[in-house]
Amino acid sequence: MSTPAHEALDRHATPWLFATALATTAPHFMHQPLWLSSVAGALLLWAVWLWWKDQRLPGRWILIPLVGAGSAGILLEFHTLFGRDAGVAMLVMFMTMKLLELKSRRDAMVVVTLGYFLLLTHYLYSQSIPTGIWLLAAMWLVTATLIRLHGGPSSRPRETLRYAGVLCLQAIPFMLVLFLLFPRISGPLWGLPSDAFTGKTGLSDTMTPGSIAQLVQNGDIAFRVRFDGPLPPRQKLYWRGPVMEQFDGTTWHLYKGRQPAAQLESLSPPIGYETTLEAHNQRWLLALDAPVALPAETYLNGTMTATRQNAINERIRLRLSASLDYRLNTSEDPTVLRRNLALPASGNPQTRALATQWRAGNPPEAVIAKALALFNAEFTYTLQPPLLGQHGIDDFLFRSKRGFCEHYAAAFVTLMRAAGIPARVVGGYQGGEFNPLDQYLVVRQSDAHAWAEVWLAGKGWVRIDPTAAVSPNRIETGIAGALGFGEPLPMLIQLRADWIRTLRYRWEAINNAWNQGVLGYDPQRQRELLARLGLSDTDWRSLAIALGSTCGLLVAGLMAWALYKQPERDPVVRLWHKALRHLARTKVDCAPWETPMELARRVREQRPELAEAFQRVVDAYLVARYGNTDQHLKILRDAIAQLR
Amino acid sequence: MGIVATLQQKLFRWHSDGTAPLRLGQRRVFIIPSRGGLLYALALIVMLIGAINYNLALGHALVFLLVGLGIVGMIHTFRNLHGLVITPGRSAPVFAGETAHFQITLDNDRPTPRLGLELEAESGHPVFATVNRKKSTKLNIPVSARKRGWLPLPRVRLSTRYPLGLFTAWAYLQPAMRCLVYPQPIAAPLPLASPTPVGGERTGDGGQEDFAGFRARQPADSPRHVAWKASARNANGPLLIKQFAGGAQVELMLDWQLTDAGLANETRIGILTGWVLAADAADAHYGLRLPGVDIPTGSGERHRQLCLEALALCQP
């Protein structure tokens, strides 16, 4: 259909394609193996060099081995060619290699389409506001490239960019309508590749000395909470994660077997709240102690951890309520109690001896008080504890006396078990930071915490936080206030100057709005919005009608703008036509071919009473049209006014 | 005209309704996705599935923005043709076997340029055009002239993919334009000079092609007859004109009857055309006699055109 000359790519279009390739692949360099980025960069530079020197592009006998080598490298690196990371690596590789094969406009179209596709892949890694802005700019550039390709050499760069901007802006209304009305399907359509959710941080279901201290150095947000009522006191904000009942001497584990159901007795009115959990790839919800009302598909397990059926691998929003005073399992199953008294057969002899000494003749409450008093008197709260030896608890309790929450929780539980009091470690978060700008409580990974629970007859499981005994600040003001200067905390948490904090609050409030409103726009939000628009009880048919009619209206509006914009007319001609309309009203019709002079002559014959006024109009028109006076428009307008 | 053609004409008004200049309205412009557009659509479907599968809100937004861009691109491609004013121009006669050029003027009264226009009368020979803002462009559409006679401009396909290349918009133009195609000349020796000389004229005493020497060029002589090589040899002298014995002054009547009646009509016309050209080149006075046409002797450009026109339209 088209001749070779038609398809050939003109030389000056090529830099646009280089820019497209660079803009769409560059951000991937941040999370790709270095060798891959270097190869991609080298290929790009090679393509640019060949273009610069106006040399022939490499033939198939070079390109085919290159593609093979690239794919083999990716296969070796990722052990697959599919999945998120390998797939993205392949796309980047193809993009840069295609630049070595730019001969026709069809090749260029492939580059542009790949470019648009690559834009999407960035969202697999980040959906933040800066990513969104960067990609909007990249899309603008890719669109300009497309225009340059089809406009040929006559499309100049500035005009091309401007035109691309116009097109993108005109596309935005369609995007908004589709975004709001396009039926949303939630959840994956099929099993996601195994690497889909890697890189999600959060609590793990085991605890070793140092595991939480490491997490605390991460400033990422774990979840956000908005309370229906006022913010509860800070020292009550215990967000419950995994409960670890098994101890092997160094590591605490979750008990994986069957648990009897939790019996919860609420002692205070429940507090309602909404939580937005970031993906952490675990099943627990991090509900506030103690959860009393749970959303659908969520249940409380025997250790009172709110759990979902599937791991949470995307941001979710849930409504929950909690009772801050409660009683848990006052009549506990004896097997559970036995499990919570178990210690490894040997190890930590000093600890056991101390506990045995405490137990003699004392009630459990006294033993607990002794332990807390011990921590309070001699221990230091730090993120940088010294290394512990084979008898970790002994080393900690009797020698280093420096540690972080997991050390205190582990040591406390060991002491209690040795003293015959059922006890267990609870992992989760404590506290959070209240953002006054959007009224959200932000809980970060740096708020990760571990505490203990002991079972007392008649009271059930009671929370004891040994860290509070060492450093009350940790519970009352948060991690930044509790640690001394020089502790390795994330920058964001350390900066305590007011204006920086205000800036941070603002940025986080914007981010939260973005997360809630844009990223969290799910089928449920869509239903809510449609209900507010009066489209309650929507099915796909009414959605389709709404979508179709709105898009149709948009197209019609755009068509009207694009096609029927009146060409701007000379004001003189416009005024002349106005005069002609006046004449028509007085029954003197003007034929299209009639000259003004001729018309004036006819008016003199047919309407002598108008002749003089019209002659003035004709004179003014001729001067305005063909003469050169400053006042011509005004004179003509005046002359026409007198025609009435 | 077959039923299909009639229907097409009724529905789409492919043929000119006789008004010139022609302004492209929406009934004349058609639009379908191009191959690049199909690739784009396919990419968008895959992207949408990816965005759903990985639950990417911004992925949805990007796909929807690109859908919007596609729709906007469609309208703009349509707009690139819509309202374009096409004015037919003239076309110079050509000989059969050559390429006729039909001049067409495209007018753009919009404040935005129209780029990437492609006009094609014969498949495989497109002409590319751009019309700047509020400007007009003249261009020549090539059509190969195969047969003598009037060559009407075939249906011209005016198409564009600008700006995004995702859609092809096109319109069929058929302005009432025609180009005269002279017969293809066949080289043959000129017939003998007319045996009936016009009074006062001396008949030549040799063949028309007999070279008789040079003479100095006079202002009346056609520059075509200057013997450039010979003139160059004596650079200081006047330009020289080749003289043929009797040729210049001879009266030739190029008569249909002089050609071999056994030959095909078209061949005979070709031979006559060759004679006209040869006679003109030799600056002879010549006339042309065809069945039903009788052109008295004469010479010069206008006369030549008259003879060639008669040959082009001759119906023996």
Chai-1 contact restraints between the chains, C-beta under 6 A:
chainA,res_idxA,chainB,res_idxB,connection_type,confidence,min_distance_angstrom,max_distance_angstrom,comment,restraint_id
A,T3,B,G124,contact,1.0,0.0,6.0,A-B,restraint_1
A,M109,B,G36,contact,1.0,0.0,6.0,A-B,restraint_2
A,T113,B,L39,contact,1.0,0.0,6.0,A-B,restraint_3
A,T113,B,Y40,contact,1.0,0.0,6.0,A-B,restraint_4
A,T113,B,A43,contact,1.0,0.0,6.0,A-B,restraint_5
A,F117,B,A43,contact,1.0,0.0,6.0,A-B,restraint_6
A,L119,B,L62,contact,1.0,0.0,6.0,A-B,restraint_7
A,L120,B,M47,contact,1.0,0.0,6.0,A-B,restraint_8
A,L120,B,G59,contact,1.0,0.0,6.0,A-B,restraint_9
A,L120,B,L62,contact,1.0,0.0,6.0,A-B,restraint_10
A,Y123,B,L56,contact,1.0,0.0,6.0,A-B,restraint_11
A,Y123,B,L58,contact,1.0,0.0,6.0,A-B,restraint_12
A,Y123,B,G59,contact,1.0,0.0,6.0,A-B,restraint_13
A,Q127,B,L58,contact,1.0,0.0,6.0,A-B,restraint_14
A,G132,B,L58,contact,1.0,0.0,6.0,A-B,restraint_15
A,L146,B,L164,contact,1.0,0.0,6.0,A-B,restraint_16
A,I147,B,P163,contact,1.0,0.0,6.0,A-B,restraint_17
A,H150,B,G116,contact,1.0,0.0,6.0,A-B,restraint_18
A,H150,B,R161,contact,1.0,0.0,6.0,A-B,restraint_19
A,H150,B,Y162,contact,1.0,0.0,6.0,A-B,restraint_20
A,H150,B,G165,contact,1.0,0.0,6.0,A-B,restraint_21
A,G151,B,L115,contact,1.0,0.0,6.0,A-B,restraint_22
A,G151,B,G116,contact,1.0,0.0,6.0,A-B,restraint_23
A,G151,B,Y162,contact,1.0,0.0,6.0,A-B,restraint_24
A,G152,B,G116,contact,1.0,0.0,6.0,A-B,restraint_25
A,S154,B,L115,contact,1.0,0.0,6.0,A-B,restraint_26
A,S154,B,T130,contact,1.0,0.0,6.0,A-B,restraint_27
A,S155,B,L115,contact,1.0,0.0,6.0,A-B,restraint_28
A,L167,B,V72,contact,1.0,0.0,6.0,A-B,restraint_29
A,Q170,B,V72,contact,1.0,0.0,6.0,A-B,restraint_30
A,A171,B,L65,contact,1.0,0.0,6.0,A-B,restraint_31
A,A171,B,G68,contact,1.0,0.0,6.0,A-B,restraint_32
A,A171,B,L69,contact,1.0,0.0,6.0,A-B,restraint_33
A,A171,B,V72,contact,1.0,0.0,6.0,A-B,restraint_34
A,F174,B,G68,contact,1.0,0.0,6.0,A-B,restraint_35
A,F174,B,I71,contact,1.0,0.0,6.0,A-B,restraint_36
A,M175,B,F64,contact,1.0,0.0,6.0,A-B,restraint_37
A,M175,B,L65,contact,1.0,0.0,6.0,A-B,restraint_38
A,M175,B,G68,contact,1.0,0.0,6.0,A-B,restraint_39
A,L178,B,F64,contact,1.0,0.0,6.0,A-B,restraint_40
A,F179,B,A61,contact,1.0,0.0,6.0,A-B,restraint_41
A,F179,B,F64,contact,1.0,0.0,6.0,A-B,restraint_42
A,I185,B,I52,contact,1.0,0.0,6.0,A-B,restraint_43
A,P188,B,N53,contact,1.0,0.0,6.0,A-B,restraint_44
A,L189,B,N53,contact,1.0,0.0,6.0,A-B,restraint_45
A,E314,B,N55,contact,1.0,0.0,6.0,A-B,restraint_46
A,V518,B,A57,contact,1.0,0.0,6.0,A-B,restraint_47
A,L519,B,A57,contact,1.0,0.0,6.0,A-B,restraint_48
A,Y521,B,A57,contact,1.0,0.0,6.0,A-B,restraint_49
A,L558,B,I75,contact,1.0,0.0,6.0,A-B,restraint_50
A,M559,B,I75,contact,1.0,0.0,6.0,A-B,restraint_51
A,A562,B,I75,contact,1.0,0.0,6.0,A-B,restraint_52
A,A562,B,R79,contact,1.0,0.0,6.0,A-B,restraint_53
A,L563,B,R79,contact,1.0,0.0,6.0,A-B,restraint_54
A,L563,B,H82,contact,1.0,0.0,6.0,A-B,restraint_55
A,P567,B,D109,contact,1.0,0.0,6.0,A-B,restraint_56
